[in-house]
């Protein structure tokens, strides 16, 4: 069969021309590789011939698709796509499930939404950022009016794949079809493949495979014909692929494994794509660490979760995506717990952890702290893990990974002194009673009273409310502007005011005065124009999604730990104004827990 491919190249392209000429008649199911439903033959969308100005096919092997790049339309401009259709509203979260509503940005400028959505920091391990981004991406919504560069649904699916929500990405990708949009077609195909949606991979949703000369689509065409039992058409597609000059020696073996059940292991894939990942899983083969290392979040997620991979390989894959939030903290901790760590590394854990990347360092410090019996030394190991090598912005994640260590330490006056990071981490991990024990008997000061306000935000109770009222009164007496208060006072009082917590009048007045000040921070300050656009969006209906996007853009992937206090307070205020009080509370808890220490 291989020896006949050269002679079939011309026939292959003639076959394509015939298909284009007959585009008014849908091809039979066998010709597309799609399954035939009960009751009659399948139908497919009419084929569309390739554009006359299409650039020649690439002369290299297939490479991973680069988001935002449409290789078959290199000269596309905004005016060319001004009439682009977004399709009907699609998503998996209606308002009863936490969605932001179908009209969440109907009154927003289209250009702004497209820009903000393209920058949404969904690839983040920060809980506030991850949760709000997810709700935006999964909400079915009407598109705002205006000229377009890309379909919003394309950006949403792309972000979901990048963030590791491959099942949700596949569900949305399978729910619609956009004509004449090669950008969407490729993003859609990748989502279907990563999600392993067998019934959709060879359906009319991937009809581009029948007309495109791109190696990726040709390979998908070969697989679908082979899976449908049409070996002659598969051979024609192979001849067309040979004509492009693409080299992919692993592909044919994967097709044979996936369609024939051979399960012959693939040692290497030079340029893997989502199709290779699909074929590996279809054949019952693991997505290895070596293959995943050449791709993005989705492939590494699958490699990290696959129990057939060695623990060290699972850790390597997980390490590459630890900051994306794709793997839960429970999954990360389970992978860390299965690692073998030499005793000599544990003996000098802090020094050795400083040489490691984030996740292996967390595993080493976690194991050493669990084995350590001396409370002060155990606490120092815990603090080293919580600060993550000088990156306290990872505190929500390190708090979860080190939660059992923190609970194992019984604080006393010596252990707790000067270590406010531990109780803040316990609050973020939902361990409120254990957190409160670290401040038992503490002297008056900003740390104590800001913590009392924080724990009242996170776990309201009569006891916590009473302590918070005392804290408000203390700040009112000791944090006046003339007494040079720190940002922790401004943040605690300002957030309490925004969340509508009962406060003494003097404390509420002070909150307004402190919020009016410009507070320094470790991160950049958004310019006045960004804040003004955020406030404008919150003042109008039909722009809730835009408010969420603008807040996320200001907060960023690292979370609110480095934001100026006044900016954090304003973001929380705007969320409340836009009808997102729970999001405002989540932001307040996380910001105060991260900025206080």
N, C-alpha and C positions, 0 to 999 in steps of 0.2 A: 504493500500500500504506500509506503514512504517513497519508493522509487517512482511512483506515478504522479507525485504531487507537482513536479515542475510542469508536466504536460497539462495539468489541470488548471494552472493559473489563469490562462485565457478563458477557459470555460467558466471559471468562478466569476470573473468579472462580467462575462456575458450573462451569466445567471442573475447577477445583481441588476443589470440593465433591464432584463426581462421583468424582474420583480417590480422595478420602478415603473415600467410602462403599464403594468397591470395593477397599479395601486388602488384602483376603484374596487377591486375584489379582495376581500380578506383571505389570507392564506389558511389552509386547513390546519387543524391542531398539530398534526404530525410534522408539518413544515416549520412550525415555530418552536416545537419542543414543549408546548404547553399541554397539560392534561386535558382530555376530552370529558366534559361533564356528562352525567347521566341524562339521557333524553335527546341527545343530538350532538353534532360536532361543535367544537369551540369556535368562537369568532374572535377576531383581533382587530385592532385599529388599522386603518389603511396605512400601508408603508409610505414613507416620505423619502424621495430620492435625495442623495447628498447635494448640498448647495454647490453651484458652479464655482464659486470663489473659495471653496474649502481648500486649506493648505494640504500639501501632500502628507501621507501618513508618516509617522515617526519611523526612523530607521533603527531604533534601539528597542531593547526588550521593554515590556510594560513596566511602568514605575507607579508608585503610590500616587493617587490623585491628590493634587494640591488644591485645597479649598479656595474658592473664589476665582480660580483660573479656568477659563473655558478654552481648551486647546484647539477646538475646531472653529472658534470665532475670535481670532486674535485681534480683529479690527473693530470689535463691538464698542459702541459708545452709548452714552446715556440716551441720546435722542433715538438711537436705533431701537432701544427697549422701552421707550416711553409708554407703549401700549401693552407692556407685559402683563399677563393675567396671573394673579396669585392663586386662583382657584377658590373653591368654597372653603369656609372655615373648617379646619380640622385640628384635632387635639385629643388628649385623653383626660383632661381635667375640666369638668364643668364647674359652675360656681358652688354646687353642693359638695364638691370634692376638693375645694380649695382653689379653683381657677379664678382668674381675675375678671372674667366676664367677656362676652363676645364683643362688646363695644369698648374694650379697654384702651384702644388708641384710635378710634375712628375720627376723632377731632384733632389728632396730632399731625404735624407735618410729615409727609411720607419720607422725605429725605432724612429727617432727623431720626425717625424710627429705624430706618434701614442702617444708618450709621451706628446708632447706639446698640442695636441688636447684633451687629457685626462685632462689637466690642464687649458684649456681655461677658462678665468674668465667671462663666459657669465652670470653667476648668479651675476649680478651687476646692480646697479641703476645709474652708471656713464655713461653719454651719449656717450662719445668717445668709451669706452670699450664695451658697449652694442652694438653700431652700427657696429663696425668693427667685433666683434665676430659673430654677426648675419650674416654678409655677408660671413664670412668664412664657417659657418655651413650650409648655404643655397645654396652655390655654387655647382653645379654638376661638379665633377672633376674626372679625371683619378687617380687611386691610384699609388703611387710610388712603385718601386720594393723593395723587401726585405722580410725577415721573419716577421711573424706577431703573435701577441698575441690576438688581437681582430680585427674584421672588422672595418674599419674607419667609415662606415655608421652606425654601431651600436653605436659608441661613439657619432656621430653627433646627432642621434635621441635621445639618452639618455640626451645629453646636452640641446637640445631643450625642452624636457619635463621638465627638472630641471629648465630651465629658463622661463617656462610658455608659450612658443610658441607651444601650443598643436595642433593647426590646421596645422601648418607647419610640425610638427613632424608626425602627422597622414598622411599628404599627401605624405611625403617621405617614411614612413613605408609601405604605400599601393602600392608603385611603384615598389617593387622588392621582390623576394623571394630568400633566401640563404639556400641551402640544408645543413643538418648535422651541423648546427650551433645553438645549444640551447641558447647560450648567445644572439644572434641576435633575435631568435624566441621570447624570453620573452620580450626584449626591444621593439620589433615590436608590440607585442600584447598589451603591456601597452599603447603604443602611439595610436594605433587604438581605444582602449577602452576610453582613456581620450578624444580623439578627437570626440568620438561618431560616428564613421564611420560604420553605420549599415550594409551596403552592404559588408563590409570587415571583420567584427568581426567573422563571422561564415563561411568565405570562406576558400579556400585552403591556404590562407596566414597564418592561424592559425592551420594548419594541425597537429601540434604537440599535440593538445588536444586529438587527436584520439589514440595516442600511449603512452603518458607520464602518469606515475602513480602519478605525483606530484599533490597535492590537488588543486592548482590553475588551472591546465589544466583540471582536472576532473570536477571542477565546471563550467568551460567554456564549456566543453563537455555537461554537463547536460543542461545548458541554451540553447545551440544551438539545441540540440535534442528537447527540449521543445518548442522552438520558431518555429521549423520546423514541429511540430505536431507529432513527433515520441515518444510517451510516453513510449513504451516498451524499446527503447534504452536508454531513459533518466533514467528509473528505473535501468537498468543494470549499468549505470554510477554512479548512487546514491549508488548502492551496492558496487561498487569498491571504492567509496569515503569513505563509512562507514568502509571498510576494512583497510583504512589507519589510522583510529583512529582520524581523523580530526574532530573538533567540530566547527560548524559555524551555530548557530541557526537562524541568520538573513537571511541567503542566500536563503532558500526555500521561505520565504515570499517575498523576492525581485524578485525571478523568477516568482512567481505567479502574483505579481504586474506588472512586465514588460511584461508578456505574456498574462495576462488576464485582465489587466486594472483596477485592484481592487484599487490601490493607497492607500493601507493601510500604514500609516506612520511607519517608522522603528525608534525606540527610541535609539537603540545603536547597534554598530557593533564592536565586540571585536578586530578583526584583519582585518580592511578593506584593500582591494586591489583596483587596477584600475577597476577590474570587478564589485565590489560593487558600485563604483562611476558610472560606465556605467549603471548598472541596476537601480540605483536611478533616473538618468536622463531619462532613457528609460521609466520608470514608471511615469514620470512627478512629481517626488518628489524632494525637495531641497537637495542639499549637505549641511548638517548642519555644524556649526562651530565645534561641538563636534566630528563629524566624520573626518572633515578636519584636526583637530589638531593632529590626529594620522598618517597623511600622509605628503606628501611634497608639493612643490609649486603648482602643477597642481590642486590638490584637494582644497587647500586654495584659489587659484585663482577663482575657480568656486563658492566656498562658499561666497567669498567677493563680487562677482558680482551678486549673486542671491538676487533679491529684496524681495523674500519671507522670507528671514532671517531678524531678528531684527537688527536695526542699530548697537547696541553694539556688536552683533555677527559678523556682517560684518567687523566692526573695528578690532575685535580680529583676524579674519582670515587675514585681510589686514596687520595687524601689524607683523604677522609672516613672511610675504614675502615682506615687504616694501623695503628691501635692495636688492631684487632680480631683480628689474626692470620689473617684470611680469605685474604688474598693472601700467598703465600710471599715470603720476602725476595728470592729470585731474581726473582720477578715484579715486585716493587717496584723492584729495581735496573734491570731491563730497561726499565721505564717511565721511570725517571729518565734513563737513558742516551739515550733518544730525544728528549729535550727540547732545544730551541734556547735557549741562554742568552747574552744579549748580553755582549760583552767588558767593557763598563762595569760590569756587575754582578759579573763575576768579579774585577775589579780591587779592589773593596772587599767581598770575599766575606763576611768575618766580620760587618762592620757591616750588610750587606744581609741576611744570613741571620737576624739578630736580629729583623728585621721580618716574617719569613715564618713560616708554620705548619711543623710538624715535617717533613713529607715534602719540600716544595719546598726547605726549608733544607738538608736532607740532600743533595739533588741539587746545589745550588749549591756547598756546601762540598766535596763529592766531586769535582766537576768542577774546581774551583779547585785542590784538593790534587793531583790527577793532573797538572795543567799546571805546578805549581810545582816548580822545580828545586832550591831551597835547602832542605836537610834540616830546619833548625830551623823555618823558616816552614811547610814542608809538615807538620811534626809539630804545630805550633800549630793549623793548619787541621783536622788529624785530631782533635785533642783537643776543639776546638770542636764537631765533629760527634758525637764519642763522648759528650760531656756533654749533648747535645741541649738547649741553651738552659737549662741548670740542672736537667735531669731525668735524672740518671744511672740511674734505674730502667729506662730504655729501653736500657741497655747491651747486652743480648743482641741486640737488633735492630740498633742502630747498629754493633755489632761486625761483623755480617754485611754490612750495607750498605757499610761502609767497609773491608772486609777486604782488597781489593786495594791500597788506599792504605797500610794498615799493613804489608803485606808488601813494599811498594816502598821503605820507609824502612830504611836500614842504621844501626842504633843505634851510637853511640859514646858516650864519656863525657859529652860536652856534650849530645847529643840526648836520651840516656836519663835523665839526672839529673832527679829530681823529677817524672818522668812515669810512675808505675807503672800508670796506667790503660791504657796501650797494651798491655803484655804480658798484662794480665788480659783485655782484649778479644780478643787473639789466642788465648788459651786457650779462651774461649767460642766462638771460630770454628774450633776444632780445629787450630790451627797451633802445635803445642807447641814444636818446635825454634826457630821464629822467636821465640816468646814467651820462651824461656829465654835467648836472646841479649841481651835487654834487661837482664837481671840479671847478665850476665857481669862478674865483677870487682867487684860491689857489696859495700859494707861490711856487716858484721853489723847486723841490725836487724829489727824486726817485719815490715817490708815484704818483705825478702828471704826470711825463714824461713817466713812464712805462704805466700808464693808457692811455695816448694819443696814444702810440704805440698799445696797446691792442685794443682800439676802432677802430683804423685804420685797424687792422687785420679783425675785426668782421664786420665793416660797412664802407668800403672804400668810400671816397668822397673827393671832392676838399678841403673842410674845414678840414676834418680829416687828409688828406695827408699833408697839410701844417703844422698842429700841430705836426704830427709825425716827419716831417723833423726838426722842431725846437727841438723836444725831442732828436733826434739822435745827433744833434749838442751839446746840453747841456750835454748829457752823454759823448761825446767825450772829452769835456773840464773838466768834473768833476768826471769821473768814471775810471780814469787811475789806473792800478794796484797799483802804489805807493800811491794812495789816499784811499786805502782800500775800494773799491766799495762793495756793497752787491750783493747777488745772483740775486736780481730783475733786476739789470742793466745787468748782464751777460745773463740772460734769455731773456730779451726784445731785446737786440742787437743780440744775437745769433739766436733767432728764426726769426727775421727780415731778417737776412742774409740768412738763410736756405730757407725762403719763397721767396727770390729774390726781396725783397722790395728795392726801390731805397734809397741809403744811402750816406751821405758824405764819401769820402775816409777815413777820420780819424776815423769815426764811424765804418766802415767796418773792418779796421785794428784792432781797439780795440775789436770788436766782436770776432775775431779770437784769440786774446790774452786772453780774459776772458774765452772763451770756453776751452782753453788748461789747465785751472786751475781746480783742483778737489774741487767741492763745497760741503759743508755739507748739510744735509737734515734731516728731521724728520723721514724718513724711511730708510730702508737698501739700500746699494749701490750694484748693481749687480757686480759680479766679471768680471775681464777683459776677461775671456773666453767666457762669455755670449755675451758681446759686439762684440768680434771677430767673433763668429758664426753668429751673426746678420749681420755684415758687409759682411761676406763671402756669405751669402745667397742672399743679395741684389746685389752682383756683378755678379750673374749668372742668365740666363733665366730659366723659369720653376720652380722658387722658390718663387714666389710672396706670395703664401699662407703661406709658411714657414716664410717669413719676417713678415707678419701680426701676425702670432702666436708668434713669438719671441718678437715682440714689446709688444703684449698683456701680455705675460708672465712677461716682465720687468715692465710694468706699473701696472699690478695687478688689482684686482676687485675694489679697492678704488680710482682708477684714478691717474692722474699725480701730485696731490697736494703735495705729500711727496717725489717726485723724486729729486735727485740732479740736479741742473740746467744744467750741462754739459751732463748728461745722457739724459735728456729731449731733448736737442738740437740735440744730436746724433740720437735719435729715430726719430725725425722729419726729419733729413737729410736723413736717410736711407729710410724712407717712400717715400720721393721725388725721390730718386735714383731708387726705385723699381717701380716707375710709379703710386704712390698713393699720389699725391699732395693734394687732397682734405682732405685726412685723416691726412696729415701733418699739414694742416691749422687748422683742428678741434682740434688736439692735442695741437697746439700752443695757440689757443684761451683759451682752458680750462686750460692749465697749467699756463699761465700768469694770468688768472683771479683768479685761486685758490692759487697760490703761492705769488702773490703780497701782499695781505693783511697780 
